[in-house]
Amino acid sequence: MDSIMQNNVWKLVDLPPGCKPLGCKWILKRKMKVDGSIDKFKARLVIQGFRQKEGLDYFDTYAPVARISTIRLLLALAAIHNLVIHQMDVKTAFLNGDLDEEIYMKQPEGFVMPGQEHKVCKLVKSLYGLKQAPKQWHQKFDDAVLSNGYMINQADKCVYSKFDKSGKGVIICLYVDDMLIFGTSQDQVDKTKEFLSSKFSMKDMGEAEVILGIRITRENNKISISQSHYIEKVLKKI
């Protein structure tokens, strides 16, 4: 709820005549660490997007996702050029997307405002469960990085890069709300993290350790990726 309030996801209004508010529910789950232990308990408010009407409550729902082959290729290049690889996670990513449609929702269980029980939530930002939520989030991220000088990769719309004339820079690979940052130096990665944190609420996960089941380690300050058969297959196609 703190994240929802901080993002100004909705405002309470009287329900317009002829409109029917969508319901919502709390989804509770345990988030696990790589080793299988419990990381934290998580609650997420999800709207009943399955009740949305196409052409009225939503239009386009398409949102690109980084290809697995792209991630493997970037890992191969990182191993060759000894790039720094860090991971970041966007907290409640879908709450960042701006909405163009008028969508009304019932007040969530446990958080009905006293004295305003008859009012409903008019969504200003997207919410988990909405058909257009992934698209609106990606559009928000896309606008933010492109306006800061990053270039989008034409072969994969979830890969962005920014390099100076000397060849120093970073590549950002976005996979929904998780991202990999490949940098020519730690300084370049830190600058990118600072920029992203100024735009979104981020969780810094530090150096990448496990991606797609491929474990990343460092030996003598050089990247070593286990299950190297993935790398060999990728390099044969370059």
Buried (B, 14 or more C-beta within 10 A) or exposed (E): EEEBEEBEBBEEEEBEEEEEBBEBEEEEEEEEEEEEEEEEEEEBBBBBBEEBEEEEBBEEBEBBBBBEEBBBBBBBBBBEEEBBBBBBBBEBBBBBBEBEBEBBBBBBEEEEEEEEEEBBBBBBBBBBBBBBBBBBBBBBBBEBBEEBEBBBBEEBBBBBBBBEEEEEBBBBBBBBBBBBBBBBEEEBBBBBBEBBEEBBBBEEBEBBEEBEEBEBEEEEEEBEBEEEEBBEEBBEEE
